[in-house]
Amino acid sequence: MKLTRLALITGSLLLASFLLHLLIYRLEFSIMTLSNVLFVVGIIVFLPSVIAMTSAYRIFQSMKYVFRVIVSPSFKQMFPTFKDYQTEKTKEIKTSLFLEIFLVTLVMILASAILAWVWFQ
């Protein structure tokens, strides 16, 4: 885990939150608006990071293979079986980038939950 990359991710997500706040709420800052904006930005980035970390995108490889076989006859010559295609396309992600994004967005979501809890007390 690289601290500079973690700080860059945190800064960019906080900047995105601030810009979204300006777009929606203008300059009306309150605990509720901060909670809403942090949650929206956090969840929008959190879900794709979970998908990337778990390699859940591989579930769509079979549909892509079938579609390409139907559309392009030459594709079937390149990859006669799905196993050949899957072996070619399967690449492990060897970076901690998605873990860092996951951690930052998890903290943002938790912060938004705490702010919402404080607002409703």
C-alpha positions in Angstrom: 0.0 0.0 0.0 1.4 3.3 -1.0 0.6 6.3 1.2 1.0 8.9 -1.6 -1.5 7.0 -3.8 -3.8 6.6 -0.8 -3.6 10.4 -0.1 -4.2 11.1 -3.8 -7.3 8.8 -3.9 -8.6 10.4 -0.7 -8.1 13.9 -2.0 -9.7 13.2 -5.4 -12.8 11.6 -3.8 -13.1 14.5 -1.3 -12.8 16.9 -4.2 -15.5 15.0 -6.1 -17.7 15.1 -3.0 -17.2 18.9 -2.7 -18.0 19.5 -6.4 -21.1 17.3 -6.1 -22.1 19.3 -3.0 -21.7 22.5 -4.9 -23.7 21.2 -7.8 -26.6 19.9 -5.7 -26.7 22.0 -2.5 -24.7 25.0 -3.6 -23.2 26.6 -0.4 -25.7 25.3 2.1 -23.4 23.1 4.3 -25.0 21.0 7.0 -24.4 17.6 8.6 -27.2 16.1 6.5 -25.9 17.5 3.1 -22.3 16.4 3.9 -23.6 12.9 4.9 -25.6 12.6 1.6 -22.7 13.7 -0.6 -20.1 11.5 1.1 -22.5 8.5 0.8 -23.2 9.0 -2.9 -19.6 9.4 -3.9 -18.5 6.6 -1.6 -21.0 4.1 -2.8 -20.5 4.9 -6.5 -16.8 4.2 -6.2 -17.1 1.4 -3.6 -19.1 -1.0 -5.7 -16.8 -1.1 -8.7 -13.8 -1.5 -6.4 -15.5 -4.5 -4.8 -16.2 -6.0 -8.3 -12.6 -5.4 -9.4 -11.1 -6.9 -6.1 -13.2 -10.1 -6.4 -12.8 -10.4 -10.2 -16.6 -10.6 -10.5 -16.4 -9.1 -14.0 -15.3 -12.6 -15.2 -18.9 -13.8 -15.1 -19.6 -11.8 -18.3 -16.8 -13.5 -20.3 -19.0 -16.3 -21.4 -21.7 -14.0 -22.8 -19.0 -12.0 -24.6 -17.5 -15.1 -26.1 -20.9 -16.4 -27.3 -21.7 -13.0 -28.8 -18.4 -12.7 -30.6 -18.6 -16.2 -32.0 -22.1 -15.4 -33.4 -21.0 -12.0 -34.9 -17.5 -12.9 -36.2 -16.7 -16.3 -37.8 -13.0 -15.6 -37.7 -13.2 -15.2 -33.9 -14.1 -18.9 -33.7 -10.9 -19.8 -35.5 -8.8 -17.8 -33.0 -10.5 -19.3 -30.0 -12.1 -22.7 -30.9 -13.3 -23.3 -27.3 -14.4 -21.1 -24.4 -11.5 -22.4 -22.4 -9.0 -21.0 -24.9 -10.7 -17.6 -24.7 -10.9 -17.7 -20.9 -7.2 -18.6 -20.6 -6.3 -15.7 -22.9 -8.5 -13.1 -21.1 -7.9 -14.2 -17.5 -5.4 -11.8 -15.9 -4.9 -11.4 -12.2 -4.9 -7.9 -10.9 -1.5 -7.5 -9.0 -2.0 -4.1 -7.6 -3.2 -2.8 -4.3 -5.0 0.1 -6.0 -8.4 -1.4 -5.6 -7.8 -2.3 -2.0 -6.8 1.4 -1.3 -9.9 2.6 -3.2 -12.0 0.1 -1.2 -10.6 1.4 2.1 -11.1 5.1 1.3 -14.6 4.6 0.1 -15.4 2.4 3.1 -14.3 5.2 5.4 -16.4 7.7 3.5 -19.5 5.5 3.8 -18.9 5.0 7.5 -18.4 8.7 7.9 -21.6 9.4 6.1 -23.4 6.9 8.4 -22.0 8.5 11.5 -23.0 12.0 10.2 -26.5 10.8 9.5 -26.7 9.2 12.9 -25.6 12.5 14.5 -28.1 14.5 12.4 -31.1 12.3 13.4 -30.2 12.4 17.2 
